[in-house]
């Protein structure tokens, strides 16, 4: 096997294709699609984040504008968490359009994250979203199959393959050369998309955590390069093994349909059917039941909180809560918040486990299906995957908990020990400077580490696929027939 | 000859495999629809049972204080999915169909979402509408792409040209075999769906059936159109699949991107903030002023006067009311924006058969955005009735045990009946006729 021959054959393949009109038509169409999806991706990112940031600020302003008041009123005044779009969501929307954008955070209650784009959609969203990632995952493979299906099959049909082989080229060189030639073509389509993304990261304004974004960008680049390699080799392999060029094309189209449309959709549907999501009511009433069992801080005769009171009184050696060195109402609410938040977390974790199980079925098909593998890798590195959303929810819940507890602490410290219940009026209040002291919510991007672990299965699958497909190419080079 | 052509067609492995695949997926999709309906039904049953015990428990705890009791008690308002929803799940997986609301401020409650796995939403439902809209065209492509080219490629076309009086008639005969087969599969799937999902045989089901038949006809005409250009099998397959990709994925996705960018919905977030501020800031402002505003909205309650000493429920619920009253502007703007989105996407869909199909199915099945918006409106009315019932009782200081709680069973959203006409078929019919004319023009040159 000579490297120079591989290069020669690759260039020959490229030259042949570049002489056709079709390639220019395809390139132009693809570039137009790229431009459209880049513009709408960047617009959407900028517009949505501006809207969300404005509202985060607006909500904060009215939080800070509160006068002196009872801290428990502030715990109910509450705050909002607005989900920021990830910078790379301009490249891959992931599930961002299907997750809620805003959640109201208040004491005692974990509210649902509301207002997803899907909720505002008339149904058009269900046909898919036009993003640059979608072009690479769906459209480009189809184009490569189209450009590659005849690579070997046609040469065999018109007899040039025999000539090539008799002139000293060997099968390995031919197969590798054509695969690389096709791969170079793939890069023609791929590079503009990466350039757009690169320039966005470079010149885009107000991006969260840009350093992280660069690493993510590089990982994405590697992932997609591996994916495109796999697609190119598969095209050449099918073109070699098929009886005719027509059969090669039909086989490749069949593979595309199966791997891109049927398998992912069906596997997710199966996951959903096998592990059904509980109804909201069962979820909420299970939490409620557990909280009541443990002790209801809003029930004055609750045995759990009565015992708690007696032990607190004993520790401080006093016989009534008004003699305690802190406001007992705040203390009870702090305990109540702690237990109810823990119980909620427990139930929420098991709900997330059900979701994970639903998702895993389709995720595991990624081992066999490189199209699913690249999808999971792409969503993980753009931060638009399920993990990213869970991470937002967790950040919001942590902030909610801190807010509620901070207000309870303020109540314990500053509110008269005589004032056990009720939060109305201007007498038992805390100075408004405390409101500013409590920082605003800021949605942080999940650490790269967690995206890496999320993408690991997909990366593993892509690497194995590259390895196997080249192995297949070598194996084929010993078996393939020229006629 | 018909029988022979039929047998020849069925001998192809690709044909048999794709038939089996589509029937299997059709069966799965009906199963999924069934599961969807039974999950919804179970959830509704649960809500109905829960409401009684929920009210009893709270009445027991707070019967002396109706104001406090009403702080906790939730009333269910349910949008019962129609049987057709099992066939076209539409937006009803994103949008909740059960509202459990208290008489406190409405805007803070009515947009609460159900528990959903966003990955499932992204992947979308594999319901029968998906099989019809996405997969039937593929089946039709597999059935038609080589209807002519297989003859030229195996060398039989010349033979046919010599032996048959009309080449077109020969091709139409071949085509009709495929049409009959696809319509049979479609008919069977719709029948099975009707039985399994117990869909009543009404105008809506008839319209769904007619739409499906027209849609299949559209794709056959399209396939026939492409095939008549006498290109190779490979070219036809690729051309048809590209058309499929453009019509079913790229165009709708492009339209969606346009709609999202053109009509963003900041109003939703503004509503969230203004309802909070509307209510919560009233804790610090003059009580009399709040009550005055409240009575301006509900003059009938003026008799309850202006109690401003300490905490009292009249003032409390007046504050809650202010959350809704102060966010009215944003709520209205939100509704307008949503209406605009709905209108534009319907207009666009008129020109795109598959999008029209999906929107029409959702409309008929009651799973469209429009239906959900009406449900949200009805939730508002339901909430208002509750308020008007309880406000005077609370303000009078009545106790919880004097209320007849038996009457508060979960209420169901009544959909407006009728109003569906043949008009919904028109865009589909036009697309069909247009495609048939086009392929007739091309076929003439055969």
Interface residues (C-beta under 8 A of the other chain):
Chain A: X33 X36 X37 X40 X43 X44 X47 X48 X51 X52 X54 X55 X58 X59 X62 X66 X67 X69 X73 X76 X77 X78 X80 X82 X94 X95 X97 X98 X99 X100 X101 X102 X104 X111 X112 X113 X114 X115 X116 X117 X118 X119 X120 X121 X122 X123 X124 X125 X126 X127 X128 X129 X130 X134 X138 X139 X142 X146 X149 X245 X246 X249 X250 X253 X257 X261 X262 X264 X265 X266 X268 X269 X271 X272 X273 X276 X277 X278 X279 X280 X281 X282 X283 X285 X299 X351 X354 X355 X358 X359 X362 X386 X389 X422 X424 X425 X426
Chain B: X14 X21 X25 X28 X31 X32 X35 X39 X42 X43 X46 X47 X50 X61 X90 X91 X94 X95 X96 X98 X100 X108 X111 X112 X113 X114 X115 X116 X117 X118 X119 X120 X121 X122 X123 X124 X125 X126 X130 X134 X138 X153 X232 X233 X234 X237 X238 X241 X242 X245 X248 X249 X250 X252 X253 X254 X255 X256 X257 X258 X259 X260 X261 X264 X265 X266 X268 X269 X270 X272 X273 X276 X277 X280 X281 X283 X284 X310 X311 X338 X341 X342 X345 X346 X349 X354 X355 X358 X359 X362 X368 X369 X370
